[in-house]
């Protein structure tokens, strides 16, 4: 492969800055293989599934992981929590700004109260080990933290819950599993009524998910690892289902990791690229991704180069892209 195989031009005007209301009003581009794709909306997603289909979602919840703090010298600082490094959640890997000015063991404050101690750089080089100076760190983070919206979203989010799925469970992720943002309780109820069952996995989404691919051969990209949990018995339910529809690339990665390794929980470094033999997922409901990312590599592995036709159709039809954008339904069995 070449880097150009997962590259395309994304006009800035196509990047959604705010979530659409209601959630299921998002456009839905339906893959029809070599035939012309179909235009629909998420509220009619129920018309595209059949009794016996299994819908698998990632129920991770976004932690309000961006902390705006102050230096004792008077300057401002920002900490973006990425992943806990101990069971008490007092030590974290984090991105810190201003990284070059901060001193080892410097304490950052929140309105005069010591909040974070900055430790050493991690092996990654662009992150730090930090300590939360509170005996109840998760409660403190929930009180003072804000949603870690991607940098390409510059508009303020008035309703923080709009960066959470309606079925979000355990707060752990640094980014939302955005394909799930399109579901409402009413849509989920309609799916269940039709005989489409919903099952949950957890994959903790890190910012490395969106890290651009820079290797000339994308398969040489250093893929990130993520924590995942697939419940006992779910793989058998998938095997018994008419079709397995993964909601988002993170749900797909969790399912395929468990099926590939036989391990239902832990960390996955599964890198799904062209030539991968899919074991569980039949259809993928996903948003439109940034060019040159491992997410687009997964889409390419699922449906091949026809993703370009779908993306071109979406751009010409004023679809909204990325986290707060519209969706598409991909079928790997079509040609």
Protein Blocks (a to p, Z undefined) as FASTA:
>chain_A
ZZklmgccddfklpcfbdcddfklpccdddehjaccddddfklmmmmpcehiacdddfbd
cddfbccdddfkopacddddfbdcbfnopaccdddddfklpcghiacdeehiafbdcddd
dfkopaccddddbfblmlmmmmmmccdddfklmbdcfblmlmccfkbcbdfbfbdcfklm
mpcfklmmmmmmnopacddddddddfklmpccfbfblmlpccddddddddehklmmmmmp
mbdcdehjklmmmmmmmmmnopabdcdfbdcdehiacfkbmbdcdddddehifklmmmmm
mnojmlmmmmmmmmmnopaehjllccddddfkbZZ
